[in-house]
Amino acid sequence: MSTPHVLRMGRISYLNVLPVYHPLEAGILPHDFELVSGPPALLNEMMSRGELHVSSCSCFEYARRPERYYLVGDLSIGSRGPVMSVLLLSRLPVEELGGHEILISGESHTSVALLRLLMRDRYKLDVRFSTGPVTPALRSDNPPTAFLAIGDEALRLRNHPDYPYRLDLAEAWRDWTGLPFIFGLWVVSREAAEQGLFSSDPGALLRRGRDWGLSHMDVILDLTGLGCPLSREELRIYYRDGLVYSLGEEELQGLRLFYKKLAFADMIPAAPPLRFFSM
């Protein structure tokens, strides 16, 4: 457990959260948090162990342990259409993957859960899954038939010449349900809240960060463009059209439906209630 007076905030180590966190990391918005960066699965585990007080978090993690968290209102990482950074890449058309194995990354619980749902309930395919690092597998003597790529790795591999068939999972969800898909949420530790550790609302700080980042997109594009495989215009489309950072009524409908489908598939015990943090 971290020292009580040091407040620790988790930050997913992907480009998609840069508009939210850059103002905090650059000192544009002052705060008292120690920022801890890592992939979603690591932050989920750190949050569940009480090693973080606030964090970006997969929506699957909230569903697994809702009794430990409050949600931050009006803040998410989601998409109303193609997201570009959560992709199933395949040597075969998706409809022909029945009986084949799909390699999945261990970095994201939500993306894997969504892929399992799509294979099972939308495409009605019986597929096998194996877990492991994607990029080394592609260089091996026995590369996978299909693989799930997320985050910056998906942006880098999305035009891989050996995998001509591409399924954008957020777009597939939208086509299936007509609703946005929410990959990530921000959560506050209930224990920390009940201990009165917050002198101000961390959700308000994060929303101010998001608003600053989205209104200073040229700064975000300058930072993102360093070593990124996307062009500046592609990055602009990614942030503007691919991603959604709000958690409005339509996004909440998509989130609730995802939880309902997970529960129906016995991937979580029950669809959790959505409980939000307030000071």
N, C-alpha and C positions, 0 to 999 in steps of 0.2 A: 504494500500500500504506500502511495506517495505521501510525503510530509504534508499534513493538513493545510498549512498556510501557503503552500506552493500550488497554485491552480494550474492544471495541465490540460491543454486543448489538443485534440487529435486533428491532424490534417492529412487527408489522402494525398499520396505522392503522385498524383496525376495532373495533367494540364487542365482538366476540366474544372478544378476548383480554384485555379489561379485568380479569377476575378473576385472571389470571396476573400482569399487569404492575403493577396499581395498588399492591400492597404494595412493589414495588421503586421505583416512581416517587414514592411518598409518603414514602419513607424508613422505612417500617415494618420492612422487612427491609434492613439495610445491605449494600452491595455496592460493588465497585470498577469497575463497568461504565459506560461512556458509552452511553446508550440512543439508538438511531437509529430513527425512525419512518418508515414508508412503505408503499405498497401491496405486495402479495405479489410481483409481477413485479419491482419495483425491488429489493426485498430479495434475491430470488433472484440477480439480476445482481451486486449488491454482494457477496454471499457468494461467488459463483463467482470474482470478481476478487480475493478476499482482503481486501476492505475491511471485513469484519465477521469477528469471531471465533466468535460464537454467534448464532443467529438462528432465529426462527420462519420456516418455509420451506414452500413447496408440496411435496407429496409427489411431484409430477411433476419438480421440480427435483432431488430426491434421485435419482430414477430416471435422469435424464439424465447426472448426474455423480457416481455413488456413490463413485468413487475419491477424491473430495475431502472427503468428510464422514464423521463418525460420527453416529449417531442418539442423541438423548437418550431414555433409557428411560422408559416409563410416562408419556408426555406427548404429547398430540396435540390437534388441533382436528378433531372429527368429529361424526358423528351416527348414531344408531341408528334414525332415522325421519325425519319432516319436520324440516328444519333452518331453514326460513323465510328464510334469507338467501342462498340460491343457487337462483334461480328462472328458468325459461323462461316468459316472458309472451308471449302470442300472440293475434292477432285471430281465428285459426282453431283448431279442435281439433288437437291434436298430430298425430293420425293423418292429417290433411289437409295437412301442411306439405311433403310431397314436391314437389320442383321449385321451392320457394320459398327465399328467402334469409333467414338468421338473422343478426342483428347481435350480435357478441360483443365483450365488453370485453377490452382488452389487459392488464388488471390481474391476472388470475388464470390461470395455465397449467393448474392441475389441474381447475378447473371447466369450462374449455373442452374439455380432453381427455375428461372424463366425458360432456359433452354430445355430443361427436363419437361416442363409443362407443355411447351410448344411441340416437342417431339411426341409426347404422349397424347395430348388432347386436341391439338390442331391438325398435326400431320398424321396422327395415328400410326406412328412408326415404333417398332421395337428395336431400339439401339442399345449398345453397350457404352459405358463411359469409363475412361481411365484418367487418372489425375497425374499431372506432372508439368514441368516447365516446357513451354511451347517452342521457343526459339531453338534450343538445343535439339529438340525432337525433329525439327525440320531439316537439320543438318546430318541426322543419323542415317544409317544404312536402311532403316525401315521407317520412313516418315509416315505420319498418320493419314488415313483417308480423309479425315475432316478434323478440324480443331476449333475451339472457342478462343478468340483473342479479345482482350479487353484493354481499355485505357490506351496509354501511349503505344503499347505493342500493337494494338489493333490499327492505329493510325499508320504505323510503319509497315505492317504486313498486308494491308487491305488490298493491294494490287499484286499480290504474289503470283507470278506466272504459272506456278504449278497447281494453283487452287482457283480455277476460273469461276466457281460458283460461290456467290456471296449472299448470305442472309443477314440483314441488319435486324437484330432482335427487337429493338424498339419499334421499328417499322412493322415487323411481323405482328407484334402485340397490337399496334394501332389498327392494322388491317383486320385483325381477329375481333377486337373488342370495341373499336371506335374511340378509345380513350387514351390519354397519355400514359406512359409508363414511368414509374418513379424507381430509380436505382438506389439512390442514397438519400438519407435524412440526416438531420442533426439532432443529437440527443443530449440530454442533461442527466447526470447521475442523480437518481432519487435520493440516495444516501447523502450526497453532497448538499442537495437542496434542503433536505430535512435537518442537516447539521448547520444550516445557515451560513455556508461558506461563501456565498456570492453576495458581494456588496452592491452589484449592479447586474442588470439582465444580460447574460452572455448572448442570448438570442438577438437582442437589439444591436449589440456590437457586430455580430455576424451579418445581420441584415444591412447595417450601414456599410460594412465591407463590400457586400454584394452590390449595393447601389452605387458605391464609388467605382468599383471595378467595371460595371456595365456602362457607366457614364464616361469612363475614361478608356474606351476600348482600344484606342491607338497605343496607349501605354502597355496594355495587356498583350496586344499583338506584337509589339516590339520585344517584349520579354519572351513570349511564346515562340517566336520565330527562330530563336537561337537553337540550331540543331534539330528543328522539327521537320518532318518529311512533307508537311503541307505547305502550300504557298500562302502568302499573306491573305489573299482573297478566300482561299479554302478555309483558313483559320477563322476569318470573319464570319463565314457562313456557319462554321462549326459552332461558334459561340452564340451567334445571333439566331440561327434557324434550327441547329441540331439540338441544342440544350435548352432546358428550362430550369430556372433557379427559384421559382415561386412554388407555393403549395396552396393554390386556390381550390375552388370547389371541384373543377374538372379533374385536377391532379389528385384530390382526395378520393374522388370516385374511382379513378384508376387504381389507386393504392388499396382501397377497400376490396375491389374486385380481385386484385392479385392475391390478397390474403384469403379471400373466400375460396379461390381456386386452389391455393396451396393446402388449405384445410381439407377440401374435398378430395385432394390427391394424397392425403395423409402425410404431407411433408411438414406440417406443423400441427400441433394439437388442436388449435382452434384459431379463428380469425381474431386478432387482439383488438381491444378497444383502443382508440386513439386519444391519448391523454397528453395535454400540452403544459409546458412549464409556464409559470407566472410568478412574479416576485410578490 
